[in-house]
Amino acid sequence: MQSLTLLNDQQVQLALRRLARTLVENHDRFEQTVLLGLQPRGIHFCERLAAEIRSIIDAPLHVGKLDITFHRDDFRRHEEPLKASPTEIDFLIEGKKVILVDDVLYTGRTVRAAMDAMLSYGRPENVELCVFIDRRFSRHLPVQADYVGRQVDSLQSEKVSVKWQATDGKDEVVLFTSKGSI
């Protein structure tokens, strides 16, 4: 397996800043907007994005964690049972603008599951999607992100991994491929 670094730590930080500024431009002081990080990996991106937003605005920002495990269409198809992560939403989403935050948009199935899971907590006024990496040519479902850190063209046999300082020891986006494909 070969790897290719797509974004280094400086490029990750630049993309985070750009996304945060775009969100502030579109949602001003976030009075009616909340961020929901998708478990398990989207929460790390969501936390970093929230920190960038807080460095720009001086206002309360509601950030939650949404588990989608039992809303996935493939949760019974694994050899080992999937383990749910905690959902942490200590605010109302009814009538709010919700921004779903995930690290990688690939087939669109995670986003579909997130929409189902989110509706258990209320009916938002509007839902947007913010992803750090968009693997744009791999959709199974018609899902498109409103905010994208970087678009990556990759084969289905390749894997894109987003690494975060807090969990992986560094900020980096890596493309893994079988030998001879890069």
C-alpha positions in Angstrom: 0.0 0.0 0.0 1.4 3.4 -1.0 0.5 6.7 0.5 0.5 10.3 -0.9 0.1 13.3 1.4 -2.6 15.5 -0.1 -2.6 18.2 2.6 0.1 18.9 5.2 -0.5 20.6 8.5 -0.2 24.2 7.1 -2.7 23.4 4.3 -5.1 21.8 6.7 -5.0 24.9 8.9 -5.5 27.2 5.9 -8.5 25.1 4.8 -10.0 25.3 8.3 -9.6 29.1 8.5 -11.2 29.5 5.1 -14.2 27.3 6.0 -14.7 29.1 9.3 -14.6 32.5 7.7 -17.1 31.3 5.0 -19.4 30.0 7.7 -19.2 33.2 9.7 -19.9 35.2 6.5 -23.0 33.1 5.8 -24.3 32.7 9.4 -23.1 35.9 11.1 -23.2 35.4 14.9 -24.7 31.9 14.8 -27.8 33.0 16.9 -30.0 30.5 15.0 -27.3 28.1 13.7 -25.8 25.0 15.3 -23.0 22.6 14.4 -23.5 18.8 14.6 -20.3 16.7 14.2 -21.0 13.2 12.9 -19.6 10.4 15.0 -17.0 9.1 15.0 -14.5 11.1 12.9 -16.5 14.2 12.0 -16.5 15.3 15.6 -12.8 16.1 15.5 -13.2 18.3 12.4 -16.3 19.9 14.1 -14.3 20.8 17.2 -11.5 22.3 15.2 -13.9 24.2 13.0 -15.8 25.5 16.1 -12.5 26.7 17.6 -11.7 28.7 14.4 -15.2 30.2 14.4 -14.9 31.2 18.1 -11.6 32.9 17.2 -13.5 35.1 14.7 -16.7 35.9 16.6 -17.4 36.6 20.2 -20.8 34.9 20.6 -22.2 31.6 21.9 -21.8 28.7 19.5 -23.8 25.5 19.9 -21.8 22.4 19.0 -23.1 18.8 19.3 -22.1 15.3 18.5 -24.5 13.0 16.5 -24.2 9.2 16.4 -25.6 7.6 13.3 -24.7 4.0 13.9 -28.2 2.5 14.0 -29.5 4.7 11.1 -26.9 3.3 8.7 -28.2 1.0 5.9 -25.3 -1.3 6.4 -25.1 -1.6 10.2 -26.1 -5.3 10.2 -23.7 -6.2 7.4 -20.4 -6.2 9.5 -18.8 -9.3 11.0 -18.5 -7.6 14.3 -21.3 -5.6 15.8 -20.9 -1.9 15.4 -20.4 0.1 18.6 -22.5 3.2 19.0 -20.8 6.5 20.1 -22.7 8.9 22.4 -24.9 11.6 21.0 -24.4 14.8 22.8 -26.9 17.5 21.9 -27.7 19.8 24.8 -29.7 22.4 22.8 -32.8 22.4 20.7 -32.5 22.1 16.9 -36.2 22.7 16.3 -36.4 25.6 13.9 -32.7 26.2 13.8 -30.2 26.1 10.9 -28.2 22.9 11.3 -24.8 22.4 9.8 -23.8 18.7 9.7 -20.0 18.4 9.9 -18.1 15.4 8.7 -14.5 14.7 7.7 -15.0 12.9 4.4 -17.9 12.8 2.0 -17.7 9.6 -0.1 -20.9 7.7 -1.0 -23.4 10.0 0.7 -24.7 7.1 2.9 -23.4 8.7 6.2 -25.2 11.9 5.4 -28.4 10.1 4.7 -28.1 8.3 8.1 -27.3 11.6 9.8 -30.5 13.2 8.4 -32.5 10.3 9.8 -30.7 10.5 13.2 -31.0 14.3 13.4 -34.8 14.3 12.9 -35.1 12.3 16.2 -34.0 15.6 17.9 -36.4 18.0 16.1 -37.2 19.5 12.8 -34.6 22.1 11.7 -35.5 25.1 9.6 -32.6 24.3 7.2 -29.8 21.8 7.0 -26.4 22.3 5.4 -23.4 20.0 5.0 -19.8 20.9 5.7 -17.1 18.4 4.9 -13.3 18.6 5.0 -12.7 16.3 2.1 -15.2 15.7 -0.8 -14.5 12.6 -2.9 -16.8 14.0 -5.5 -16.9 11.1 -8.1 -18.0 8.3 -5.7 -21.6 9.0 -4.8 -24.2 6.4 -4.4 -26.8 9.0 -3.3 -27.4 12.5 -4.6 -25.7 14.4 -1.8 -23.6 17.5 -2.3 -21.8 19.5 0.4 -22.4 23.2 0.9 -18.9 23.8 2.3 -15.8 21.9 1.3 -12.3 22.1 2.6 -10.8 20.3 -0.5 -12.2 18.1 -3.3 -10.2 15.0 -4.1 -10.6 12.9 -7.2 -9.8 9.3 -6.2 -10.6 5.7 -7.3 -13.0 3.6 -5.4 -10.1 1.3 -4.5 -8.3 4.2 -2.8 -8.8 5.4 0.7 -8.6 9.0 1.9 -7.7 9.5 5.6 -8.0 12.7 7.5 -5.7 12.9 10.5 -6.2 15.4 13.3 -3.6 16.6 15.8 -5.8 15.7 18.8 -6.3 12.1 17.9 -3.5 11.2 15.4 -0.7 13.4 16.5 -0.7 15.6 13.4 -2.9 17.3 10.9 -2.7 15.7 7.5 -4.8 14.3 4.7 -3.4 11.1 3.1 -4.4 9.1 0.0 -3.7 5.4 0.3 -3.6 3.3 -2.8 -2.4 -0.1 -4.0 1.1 -0.2 -5.5 1.3 1.1 -9.0 -1.8 3.2 -8.9 -0.2 6.6 -7.9 
